[in-house]
Amino acid sequence: LVANFLDAAASPPFPGVLPERDGGVLQKLATLFALDQMQGVSADLLESGFMHPTRHPPLLRAAIRTLLHELRGDAVALVDAFDFSDNQLKSTLGRYDGEAYRALFASAQREPLNAEEPVFCLDALRRATRP
C-alpha cells in the first residue's frame, strides 16, 4: 500500500495536469503516510530489530512533525481534494455556506459538557481574581 502510494505520488497519472508544486505536496503526503504507517507498527519494528529503540522513534516523530508543519498550508486544499463532506468530517468549520462561526457556536451549545454549570471552584477563582 505504501509503495503504491509513493509510486503514484512520484509519477502522477496525468502529467501536466497538476502544477509542479502540487506534485511536491503529493510526495510529502505520501511520505507522511509511509511514516505514519511505520509509527503504527513501530512496536513490531522495534521487536524485530528493524528500529533502534532510542534512536529511531524520536527521528520518526521529528520527521512526522516536520512534514505536518510543511503540509499545514495545504491542509484545507488536501481535505477538499478528497471531497469529504463536512458531515463526514464532523466539522463545523470549513463550511461551504460560510456560516462557520454560527455553526461552531451552535455546536458548542449542544456539547453535553457545556450543559452543566461550571465547577464550583471557578466561582471562587473568579472572586479571588477580581480587583
Contacts in CASP RR format, 6 or more apart in sequence:
PFRMAT RR
TARGET T0000
AUTHOR 0000-0000-0000
METHOD contacts of the structure
MODEL  1
LVANFLDAAASPPFPGVLPERDGGVLQKLATLFALDQMQGVSADLLESGF
MHPTRHPPLLRAAIRTLLHELRGDAVALVDAFDFSDNQLKSTLGRYDGEA
YRALFASAQREPLNAEEPVFCLDALRRATRP
1 37 0 8 1.000
2 33 0 8 1.000
2 34 0 8 1.000
2 37 0 8 1.000
5 30 0 8 1.000
5 33 0 8 1.000
5 34 0 8 1.000
6 30 0 8 1.000
6 31 0 8 1.000
6 34 0 8 1.000
8 26 0 8 1.000
8 30 0 8 1.000
9 23 0 8 1.000
9 24 0 8 1.000
9 26 0 8 1.000
9 27 0 8 1.000
9 29 0 8 1.000
9 30 0 8 1.000
10 27 0 8 1.000
10 30 0 8 1.000
12 18 0 8 1.000
12 23 0 8 1.000
12 26 0 8 1.000
18 26 0 8 1.000
25 71 0 8 1.000
25 74 0 8 1.000
25 78 0 8 1.000
28 67 0 8 1.000
28 70 0 8 1.000
28 71 0 8 1.000
29 71 0 8 1.000
29 78 0 8 1.000
31 67 0 8 1.000
32 64 0 8 1.000
32 67 0 8 1.000
32 68 0 8 1.000
32 71 0 8 1.000
35 60 0 8 1.000
35 63 0 8 1.000
35 64 0 8 1.000
35 67 0 8 1.000
36 64 0 8 1.000
38 45 0 8 1.000
38 60 0 8 1.000
39 60 0 8 1.000
39 61 0 8 1.000
39 64 0 8 1.000
42 51 0 8 1.000
42 56 0 8 1.000
42 57 0 8 1.000
42 60 0 8 1.000
45 51 0 8 1.000
45 56 0 8 1.000
46 53 0 8 1.000
46 56 0 8 1.000
46 57 0 8 1.000
51 57 0 8 1.000
51 60 0 8 1.000
71 78 0 8 1.000
76 94 0 8 1.000
79 89 0 8 1.000
86 92 0 8 1.000
86 94 0 8 1.000
86 95 0 8 1.000
86 96 0 8 1.000
92 100 0 8 1.000
92 103 0 8 1.000
92 104 0 8 1.000
92 106 0 8 1.000
92 107 0 8 1.000
93 100 0 8 1.000
93 103 0 8 1.000
93 104 0 8 1.000
94 100 0 8 1.000
95 103 0 8 1.000
108 114 0 8 1.000
END
